């Protein structure tokens, strides 16, 4: 991979490659942590709107199945969904909240992570392989 030092291309050493990789990883990690913090602050939307959305009888999948059921007489309409969430640990709710925020950050930030990885790998590829 070629680097630019004083506008002159040069071959990068192994340590230069490690430094470049480190900065790509640091930028990706910062992006994922920022998204996780935003997800942590929007707990109601993440839990009520996404994770626990199937508990509502007006959930999109239930409405589609009910419409198909009435159209083809399949008997798949759901009036009420009964379930309860059980927590067995003292800190279970908080750790679940933290893990969901981190996983949301990782899922939302994954395209950026792949883009950073591609930015690291792309200079090493020939024009034909790109």
N, C-alpha and C positions, 0 to 999 in steps of 0.2 A: 504494500500500500504506500502511496506517495503522500507525503505531507508537504506543506508549504512553510518554508522558513525564509523570511526576507524575499518573498515572491519567487523563490527558486525551489523547484520540486526536489525532494530528497527521499531516500529510502528511510523508512521508519525502523527503529530498532525494536526488539522485543519489548523493552520497557516502555517505549513510546506507544506501542499497541496496547499494552496493559493500561497505560494512562488514559488513552482514548476510550477503551472499553469501560474503565471505571467511571468516566464522566457520562457515558451513555447510560450506565446502570444507575448512577446517582440521579440524573434527570428523570428517568423512568420511575424510580422510587419516590422522588418528590412529587411527581404528578399523581401517583397512586395514593400517597398519603393525603394530598390535598383533596382528592375525590372522596377518600374515606372520611375525612373530617366533615365534608359537606354532607355525606350520607349520614354520618353520626348526628349531625344537627337537624336533619330532616327525618327523624325516626318515624313520625306518624305516617308520612307518605310511603316509606320503605315497607313498614310492617303492615299498615292497614290497606294500602293501595296495591301492594305487590304480593307480599308473602301470605298475608291472611285474607286476601281478596276472595278465595274460593269459599269462605264461610258465609258470604252473602248470597242470598238466593237469586239476585240479579246479576251474578257473575256472567261474563260473556259466554263462556263455554256452556253453562247451564241454559242460557237463553237459546243458543243455537241448537242444543240437543232437544230442548222442549219444542222448538219450532219444527225440527225434523220429526220429532215424535208425534206431533199433532198432524203433520202432513202425511206421514206413512203409518200412523197408528201403532207406534212402538211402545208407548207407555214409559217414557224416560223423563218426564217432567219431575222436578224436585221442588217441593214447597219450602222445606226447611232443612238446613244442614246442621246437625248436632255434633259438636266436638268440643273438647276442652283441652287447654294447654296446661300441662303439669310441669312444675319446676321442682326438682329434687335437691338442688344446691342453694346455699345461702346467696351466693353471688351469681347464680345462674342467669338471671335476667340481664344483669350488666354485661357479663361475658358474652352472652348471646348477642346483645346489642353491639358490642365491640367486634365480634366475628362477622356479623352481618355487614357492618360498616366496612370492614377490611375487605370482605369478599365483593361487596359492591364496588369499592375502589379498584380492586383487581379486575373485575369483569368490565367495568366501564373504561379503565385505563389500559386494557390489554391491546387495543389497536395502536395506542401510542407506544407501548412497549415493543410491539412488533416493528413499528416504524423506526424506533431508535436502533433496534437490532439490525434492521435493513440498512440504516445509515452507516453502521459500523462495517457491515459485510460488503456493501456495494463497491467501495473503492478497490477491493481486492479482486473483483470479478472483471473479466475482460468484457469489452463492449458486446461481443457476440453472446455471452452468457447472461448478460443483464436482461 
